[in-house]
Amino acid sequence: MKVRAAVLNAANAPLEFEDLETGELRAGEVIVKLAGTGICHTDLGVIAAPAAGQTPIVLGHEGAGTVTETGPGVDSLSVGDRVVLSYAHCGTCDNCVADLPQHCRDFGALNLVGARVDGSSPLHRAGQPVLGAWFGQSSWADHAVVAAHNAVRVDVDLPLELLGPLGCGIQTGAGAVLNTLNPRPGSSIAIFAVGSVGLAAVLAAVVAECSTIIAVDIDGARLDKALELGATHAVNSADVDPVEAIRGITNGAGTHYSVDCIGLPAVTRSALECLQTPGVCATVGFQGIPNEIVVDQGLLLFGKSLVGVIEGDAVPGEFIPRMISLYKEGRFPFDKLIDTFAFSDINSAIEAAHHGRVTKAVVVFGSDEGAFGAG
């Protein structure tokens, strides 16, 4: 079938709209007509510096839409099902079988290259492949070919065009709190870098009934947003030492938990150092590999822990429904993070995300205008 896609053909170039073609669906695959898809900083990293051979590529990995076709052997989804797309995993390795798909042995090959694990692509133009399996979906297109087990069915009474970020960015921040840290009610937490991932962590800390929720950033507007969404304190680390400020807020003790949502070495160290003993820091930010940091081993020796988290330690088929249930209860208003753009304006959405003019940019399909204003 024909697919209208926004294609990256060269580093730092604007995306170009092209008509591509899909091949025959393989066993276990479905086609999803996109309603909306998010802009994630992982996508922006590829735009800035694609690996050798990684163009042309269709990026996008926070898609949501409707199943329009199913391939051989698919019995978990039907045409017409509304789904949220999440990260790809093989479903058969030891970690996938152990309900740890975020640690799939083929995670890198399935998600970070843009091809299927065998090197093929579901998208072509004039008989030549265009990488179309980024995070198993390449959802910056009006249709995506995905593995059925990477798609999570959702109810019909939801704003489908806004749900895509639940499959990655919002899942990452919320999952780091609710899955990895699982804080005790009444405990304290510091969240460093409150972009979309960090604000999702703030929302999750409210759900977890943390009594002290400290947002740390260098952007005053983001800190104001964090306070609006439930943070109890805001620390502008451009003006003060965040570790000293957090200790002041906690009467010298430090927090029980922290989340580093950016991965800059100085921030990761601060997120570890601000903890009390014992305390746990979850680091979810990504600045590329290698990304060396120096920490005081004595902090770890005396009971502080630093744990790396991918995709919020989430099993999407379980965690996406949990976030949606909380949203329906009015306890997880993730839609307040979102600004929408028409698909035709995707390059404007990318610019807005790159320069921090929006918290979470979502591209919507089937309209000349974005459906929602600033969250």
C-alpha positions in Angstrom: 0.0 0.0 0.0 1.0 3.7 -0.3 2.3 5.5 2.8 2.7 9.2 3.1 5.8 9.7 5.2 8.1 12.5 6.5 11.6 11.2 5.5 15.0 12.2 6.8 17.3 12.1 3.9 20.4 13.8 5.4 21.7 15.0 8.7 20.1 18.2 10.0 17.9 18.5 6.9 14.2 19.3 7.0 12.0 16.2 6.7 10.7 15.7 3.2 7.2 14.4 2.5 7.3 11.4 0.2 5.0 8.6 -1.0 6.5 5.2 0.0 5.3 1.7 -0.4 5.0 -1.2 2.0 5.7 -4.8 1.1 3.6 -7.8 2.1 3.0 -8.1 5.8 5.1 -10.7 7.5 3.8 -13.1 10.1 2.9 -11.3 13.3 2.7 -7.8 11.6 -0.1 -5.3 11.3 -0.7 -2.0 9.6 -1.8 0.9 11.8 -3.3 4.1 10.5 -1.9 6.9 12.7 -4.0 9.3 14.6 -1.1 11.0 16.3 2.6 10.6 17.0 4.9 12.3 19.4 8.3 14.0 18.9 10.9 12.6 21.2 14.5 13.7 21.8 15.8 10.4 20.7 14.3 11.2 17.2 16.0 14.6 17.4 19.4 13.0 18.1 19.2 11.0 14.9 18.2 14.1 12.9 21.3 15.8 14.2 23.7 12.9 13.8 22.4 9.8 12.0 24.8 6.8 12.0 26.5 5.7 8.8 23.9 4.2 6.5 21.0 5.4 8.7 19.4 7.6 6.0 16.9 7.7 4.4 14.8 6.9 7.4 11.3 7.5 8.7 11.6 8.3 12.4 8.9 8.6 15.1 8.2 6.1 17.9 5.3 7.5 19.9 2.4 6.5 17.7 -1.2 5.8 18.2 -3.9 4.8 15.7 -6.2 2.2 14.3 -5.4 -1.2 12.9 -6.3 -1.4 9.2 -4.8 -4.7 8.2 -3.4 -7.8 9.9 -0.8 -10.2 8.7 -0.5 -14.0 8.9 -0.8 -15.4 12.4 -2.1 -12.3 14.1 -4.9 -13.2 16.6 -4.3 -10.6 19.3 -5.6 -7.7 17.2 -8.4 -7.1 14.7 -9.0 -4.5 12.0 -10.6 -1.5 13.7 -8.8 -1.9 17.0 -7.4 1.3 18.4 -3.8 0.9 19.7 -0.9 2.7 21.3 2.5 1.7 19.9 5.5 1.1 22.1 9.1 -0.1 21.8 9.9 -3.2 19.9 11.0 -6.5 21.5 11.4 -10.0 20.1 9.1 -11.7 22.6 11.2 -14.9 22.6 14.5 -14.2 24.3 15.1 -15.1 28.0 14.4 -11.6 29.2 11.2 -11.2 27.1 10.0 -14.6 28.4 10.8 -13.4 31.9 8.5 -10.4 31.4 11.4 -8.0 30.9 10.9 -6.9 27.3 12.7 -3.6 28.0 15.8 -5.7 28.3 15.2 -7.7 25.2 18.5 -9.2 23.9 17.8 -7.6 20.5 16.6 -4.2 21.9 19.3 -2.2 20.1 18.8 -4.0 16.7 15.0 -3.7 16.9 14.7 -0.2 18.1 17.8 1.9 17.3 18.7 1.1 13.8 15.5 1.6 11.8 15.4 -1.9 10.1 13.9 -5.2 11.1 16.3 -7.4 13.0 17.3 -9.2 9.8 18.2 -5.8 8.2 15.1 -5.6 5.9 12.7 -2.6 6.0 8.9 -2.6 5.5 9.1 0.7 3.5 10.5 1.3 0.0 10.5 4.0 -2.7 11.1 3.0 -6.3 12.1 -0.4 -5.2 14.9 0.9 -2.9 14.5 0.5 0.9 13.8 3.4 3.2 14.4 2.6 6.9 10.9 2.1 8.3 11.2 0.1 11.5 12.5 2.8 13.9 11.5 1.5 17.4 9.5 -1.0 15.4 7.1 1.6 14.1 8.5 4.6 12.2 5.4 6.5 13.0 6.2 9.9 11.3 3.9 8.6 8.5 0.2 8.2 8.0 0.5 4.4 8.3 3.0 2.2 10.1 4.0 -1.5 9.9 4.4 -2.9 13.4 4.6 -6.2 15.2 1.3 -6.9 16.8 2.8 -7.5 20.2 4.2 -4.0 20.1 0.7 -2.5 19.9 -1.5 -2.1 23.0 -5.3 -2.1 22.5 -7.1 0.9 24.1 -10.7 1.9 24.6 -12.7 3.9 22.1 -13.6 6.7 24.5 -10.1 8.2 24.6 -8.4 11.0 22.7 -6.5 8.6 20.5 -4.4 11.3 18.8 -2.9 12.2 22.2 -2.0 8.7 23.5 1.2 8.0 21.5 3.6 9.5 24.1 2.3 6.9 26.6 4.3 4.4 24.7 7.7 6.1 25.3 8.4 9.5 26.9 5.6 9.6 29.4 6.0 5.9 30.1 9.7 6.5 30.8 9.2 9.2 33.4 6.1 7.7 35.0 7.6 4.2 35.0 10.8 5.3 36.6 8.8 6.4 39.6 6.0 3.9 39.8 7.9 0.8 38.5 11.5 1.3 39.4 11.4 3.4 42.6 7.9 2.5 43.8 8.1 5.2 46.5 6.4 4.8 49.8 3.5 7.2 50.5 4.8 10.2 52.5 8.3 9.8 51.1 10.4 12.5 49.4 11.6 12.7 45.8 13.7 15.1 43.7 13.2 15.1 39.9 16.0 16.7 37.8 15.1 18.2 34.4 11.4 18.6 34.1 10.7 18.4 30.4 8.1 15.9 29.3 9.8 12.9 30.9 10.4 14.8 34.1 6.9 16.2 34.3 5.5 12.7 33.8 7.7 11.7 36.8 6.1 14.5 38.7 2.6 13.3 37.9 3.6 9.8 38.9 5.1 11.0 42.2 1.7 12.6 43.0 0.0 9.3 42.2 2.5 7.6 44.6 1.5 10.1 47.3 5.0 11.4 47.9 4.7 14.2 50.4 7.7 16.2 49.2 8.2 16.5 45.4 11.1 18.7 44.4 11.4 19.8 40.7 14.9 20.8 39.6 15.6 22.7 36.3 17.2 25.8 34.9 14.0 26.9 33.1 11.6 28.9 35.2 8.6 28.1 33.0 9.2 24.4 33.3 9.5 24.8 37.1 6.2 26.7 37.2 4.6 23.9 35.2 5.9 21.3 37.6 4.4 23.2 40.5 1.1 23.4 38.6 1.1 19.6 38.2 1.8 18.8 41.8 5.5 19.5 42.7 5.7 20.9 46.2 9.0 22.7 45.7 11.0 24.1 42.7 14.7 24.6 42.6 16.3 26.6 39.8 19.8 25.0 39.5 21.0 28.0 37.4 20.8 30.1 40.6 21.6 27.8 43.5 23.5 24.5 44.2 20.6 22.0 43.9 22.1 19.6 46.4 22.3 22.3 49.1 18.8 23.6 48.2 17.3 20.1 48.5 19.0 19.5 51.8 17.6 22.8 53.0 14.1 21.8 52.0 14.5 18.4 53.7 16.0 19.7 56.9 19.4 18.4 56.0 18.3 14.9 55.4 18.1 14.7 51.6 15.4 12.9 49.7 14.5 9.2 49.7 14.4 9.1 45.9 15.5 11.0 42.9 15.1 10.8 39.1 17.7 12.1 36.6 15.9 12.9 33.4 18.7 14.3 31.3 21.9 12.3 31.8 24.4 15.1 32.0 27.2 14.0 34.3 26.9 17.0 36.7 23.1 16.4 37.0 23.5 12.7 37.5 26.0 13.3 40.3 23.7 15.9 41.9 20.7 13.5 41.7 22.8 10.9 43.6 24.4 13.3 46.1 21.0 14.8 47.1 19.8 11.5 48.5 19.6 10.5 52.2 20.9 7.2 53.3 19.6 4.8 52.2 18.3 6.4 49.0 17.8 5.4 45.3 18.5 7.5 42.2 16.9 6.4 38.9 18.7 7.7 35.8 16.7 7.8 32.6 18.3 10.6 30.6 20.4 9.7 27.6 23.3 11.7 26.2 24.8 9.1 23.9 27.4 6.4 24.4 29.9 6.8 25.9 28.8 9.1 28.6 31.2 8.9 31.4 30.4 10.2 34.9 32.5 10.3 38.1 30.8 9.4 41.3 32.0 9.1 44.9 32.0 5.4 45.6 31.7 6.2 49.2 28.1 7.4 48.5 27.3 3.9 47.2 29.1 2.1 49.9 27.0 3.8 52.6 23.7 3.0 51.1 22.9 5.2 48.1 22.0 3.4 44.9 22.2 4.5 41.2 20.1 2.5 38.8 19.7 2.9 35.1 16.2 2.7 33.7 15.1 2.1 30.1 11.5 2.7 29.0 10.4 3.2 32.6 11.0 -0.5 33.4 7.5 -0.8 31.8 5.8 -3.8 30.2 3.7 -1.7 27.8 0.7 -4.1 27.7 0.4 -3.6 31.5 1.7 -0.1 32.2 -0.1 1.8 29.4 -3.5 0.6 30.6 -2.5 1.5 34.1 -1.6 5.1 33.0 -4.9 5.3 31.1 -6.9 4.1 34.1 -5.2 6.8 36.2 -6.0 9.4 33.5 -9.7 8.4 33.5 -9.7 8.8 37.3 -8.3 12.4 36.9 -5.1 11.4 38.7 -2.7 11.4 35.7 -3.5 14.4 33.5 -0.7 13.8 30.9 -2.7 15.7 28.3 -1.6 18.9 30.1 1.9 18.3 28.7 0.9 18.2 25.1 0.9 20.7 22.2 -0.4 19.4 18.9 0.7 20.2 15.3 -0.7 19.1 12.0 1.3 16.4 10.2 2.0 19.0 7.4 3.7 21.1 10.1 6.0 18.4 11.5 9.2 20.4 10.8 7.7 23.2 12.9 6.9 20.7 15.6 10.5 19.4 15.6 11.8 23.0 15.8 9.5 23.7 18.7 10.6 20.6 20.6 14.3 21.2 19.8 14.2 24.7 21.2 12.1 23.8 24.2 9.1 26.0 23.2 6.7 23.1 24.0 6.8 20.4 26.6 5.6 17.5 24.4 4.9 18.0 20.7 2.4 15.6 19.1 1.7 15.5 15.4 -1.9 14.8 14.5 -3.3 13.4 11.2 -6.3 14.1 9.2 -6.5 17.8 10.0 -4.9 21.0 8.7 -4.6 22.3 12.2 -3.4 21.0 15.5 -6.3 20.0 17.7 -5.0 21.4 21.0 -3.1 24.4 22.1 -0.5 24.7 24.8 -1.0 22.1 27.5 
